[in-house]
Amino acid sequence: MEKAGGGGAKARIVLATVKGDVHDVGKNLVDIILTNNGYAVRNLGIKQPVDAIIGAAQEFGADAVGLSGLLVKSTVVMREDLEELSRRGLRYPVLLGGAALTRSYVEADLRQRYDAPLFYCRDAFAGLRTMEQLAEHTSAGGPPPDWGREIAERRVKSSGGPAEVDGGTSSTRRSEVATDVDVPSPPFWGTRVVRGVPLQEVAAYLNRAALFRNQWGFDRDAVEDAEAALRQTLSLARAESLLVPQVVYGYLAANGDGNDVVVWDGPDSDVEAARFSFPRQSGNRRLCIADFFRPLRPDGPNGSASGERDVIAFTAVTMGPWVSARAAELFAENRYTEYLYLHGLGVEMAEALAERWHQRIRVELGIADQDAGTVEGLFKQGYRGSRYSFGYAACPDLESRKPLFDLLDAGRIGVELSEEFQLHPEQSTDAMIVHHPEAKYFNAR
């Protein structure tokens, strides 16, 4: 990709990943595409507070602002940022993007909170189309009064966005999830560090659809080109030792207690090592992650209990800091295609390592006989239980990542937890593994 040449910029935009979010590849792709189509872009990077965004927009003379974020929590931060823009009387056209956003949430809920042009951008090219409209309106003397508000005026009802959840204190009336599921026996209690996992073993669990289409933007019919890009990028990673898989994982005794999961100091201990509180659905099946563990109290809100300890597994995996550093160098050198390939590979290899280790945990717990026959089947949750990560629909509270991080002592594999409860390096992920056969992904709403 080469920057478009000639003349002044069509329009100016400030891009930022919102406060508390470290994910930036989508935003960087928007930067690349807009820059290469004649727009002036100031990319502020990750974890940007609203004051920094507003200050940069005013100093840059921005015609628009783009806000990005991956997590459910980021959609709440976007709402707060829009409210602050409104409070200050600022009317920048704002472009919003991120995996947790929905069109209806932006076009109905958020547009009611921001009396200025506001756009849901499903991908980078939607952002380009919006900026093209802005440039056309600017050259014609300014946008019409209803630009960016037409859909809101049709009263589209919101069906997405941040989940409205029962926070865990107002009600603990549990779901009908079975309480008598056999508890697997782990091969050990406590945690272990694993290094030296072969790249080939990790790559076998690579989600090619997610890598080729979501990360790299290849069409479905461009498989040969995508595979060639994968071979080339993996070769670079191997030659420069950019991907270094490391894992810390373990098995701990646990029980459900209302909306909480209690983790014990040992399988025979009555000392709490940690307690995780989860939201419960206010409707639907009234699911809560705590329901997937043997109840702690026989007469408590979780119904009957045998007194038996259950088992929970925790994992943290990383591909190391070197891939992030090398990708940043490529981006700074305007080697955009190589940057996108390497960054996307690093992200998906971390997910592949997490998938591989989840599979190993199922083997060690003796429940892998229910696994799908193909890796593609595993990606569709073709196995018993579930792997839940904080920040997503069933467990949106990122602060709960802290006790998980401490239980694993994840610093042993070079992973750090920021003040915003984000993992560094970026190509890292953590999770809790639940063995209950009814444990599948759900929205805590």
URSUL-V41592 format. One record per helix or strand of 3 or more residues. SS is the DSSP state (H for helix, E for strand). FROM is the first residue (numbers start at 1). TO is the last residue. If there is no record, write none. Layout:
# URSUL-V41592
ss=SS from=FROM to=TO
ss=SS from=FROM to=TO
This chain:
# URSUL-V41592
ss=E from=12 to=18
ss=H from=25 to=35
ss=E from=40 to=43
ss=H from=50 to=60
ss=E from=64 to=68
ss=H from=72 to=87
ss=E from=93 to=97
ss=H from=103 to=112
ss=E from=118 to=120
ss=H from=124 to=139
ss=H from=150 to=153
ss=E from=190 to=195
ss=H from=199 to=203
ss=H from=208 to=215
ss=H from=223 to=239
ss=E from=246 to=257
ss=E from=260 to=264
ss=E from=272 to=277
ss=H from=289 to=292
ss=E from=310 to=318
ss=H from=322 to=332
ss=H from=336 to=365
ss=H from=368 to=370
ss=H from=375 to=379
ss=E from=386 to=388
ss=H from=398 to=408
ss=H from=410 to=413
ss=E from=428 to=434
